[in-house]
């Protein structure tokens, strides 16, 4: 009896060892190490009267994207709110962003909530090890909140994202200084200085500085109020300003503004309105502090052809940012930058000013290229990274080519060095355009050679599996918001040894970027937690046990995994 029990135990142990060996044969280094989304980001909320708190408990080794948190009310109005600053994060494909690797609590004030009101909360995050979850949306039921007459008008329910443009308020100061040296502005400073002083320079240095500074501050006040108005409008329509069609329209406006700096046409106020404002300004008493201040305020409304395009570009930037303080501060710094040369002329006379000449037109045209950088940033968000690189390349070639042609007008040994530098910079900038026109790099060509069949539903998957013709089928689940998916394309699928192995398989790919209902149905059917996920099915259409890949694998590890499936 004891011998039989011993043999039975031995048989069971042997069976267990065999099962373990079989499981380990197809186990992936990235398999089964990620938790479901509800465990990675545990979402909760609580409401006390008009105060609602949204909570995310973030598991260690995971993070939420700040820009992917969106809140949409139904039958309710939210007070303006701002997400807390996140931890800086950067990757090869999406550039700089902000993430929350720790727990997050977001307080939201309800201005009013009717019966049956709800809040849709959308968020998305990833694992630091290289695994991203599809966007999740949770519905938060709200208790009724009576509207208060003292509460400000409602604004967009989505927090204003970080400005997408390559700009900071300090740039406005530099642009203002640069605009001061354009042909429409610099020659006017001696005349304006004389008007400010009332035709007399018999003042102390302190008085001269006070008069010039008050004129500049009056001009700055006009610009600051303009910045506040535009920023408030941009904040109210922030969501609409992020729409691709709006971004393309804004890009077209920026291009037109840049063309005006190149002299194709002039932008300025109607002549009749400019004349009326000038007459009002001239009626003010020069040498009087209040009169000079009012002169400056009116001067801020008189836009010359050289100042209209940069000012309009800054206003469009402010509308995109939707930040009231940044809007006011940016225009104030712009006005101060324009006013600094005027202060210098008022204090020390014309001797500090450079002589007028063709160089001022060069400064004006240079600002045209600065403005052209703004549509590139906007269009990159619409067209994607690849086209963004090409647009930057095109702008670089245009700028350095222009700079090279300008340098040819000068003579001397030092200018020869500048010419060589500009020509070399233009050639380097043209490289992405050359790759696009005459052939992509080898890695991109290799990735493009993989002939994936598109997959959109469980029914299409079943049909494709039936037509596998005795081959193993690989199903790649891809999305544009998945960093590791792009790493698979660039670093793994481009490997020649990997491609040779994949040629033996039927290749299917489901693009679930849109996170639509059909996408979610396919993910649920395949019991997929997140991306990247790659599945393998045998010739009979059954998923091969233990063969599923979750997370990124480099070419060597992926090839080793394929060797177990296709010896």
Secondary structure, DSSP 4 states (H G I P E B T S, - for coil): -HHHHHHHHHHHHHHHHHHHHHHHHT--TTTT----HHHHEEEEEEEETTEEEEEEEEPTTEEEEGGG-EEEEEEEEE----PPP-EEEEETTTEEEEEE-S-EEEEEEEEEEEEEEEEEEEE-EEETTTEEPPPEEEEEE---B---TTSPPP--SSPPPPP-SS--HHHHHHHHHHHTTSTTTGGGHHHHHHHHHTT---S-HHHHHHHHHHHHHHHHHHHHHHHHHHHHHHHHTHHHHTSHHHHHHHHHHHHHHHHHHTTSS-----HHHHHHHHHHHHTSPTT-HHHHHHHHHHHTT---HHHHHHHHHHHHHHHHH--HHHHHHHHHHHHHHHHHHHHHHHHH-GGGSPPPSTHHHHHHHHHHHHHHHHHHHHHHHHH-HHHHHHHHHHHHHHHHHHHHHHHTTS-SHHHHHHHHHHHHHHHHHTHHHHHHHH---HHHHHHHT--PEE--SHHHHHHHHHTSTT--EEEEEE-TT-HHHHHIIIIITT-HHHHHHHTTSEEEEEE-TT--HHHHHHHHHTT--SBSEEEEE-TTSPBPTT--EES---HHHHHHHHHHH--
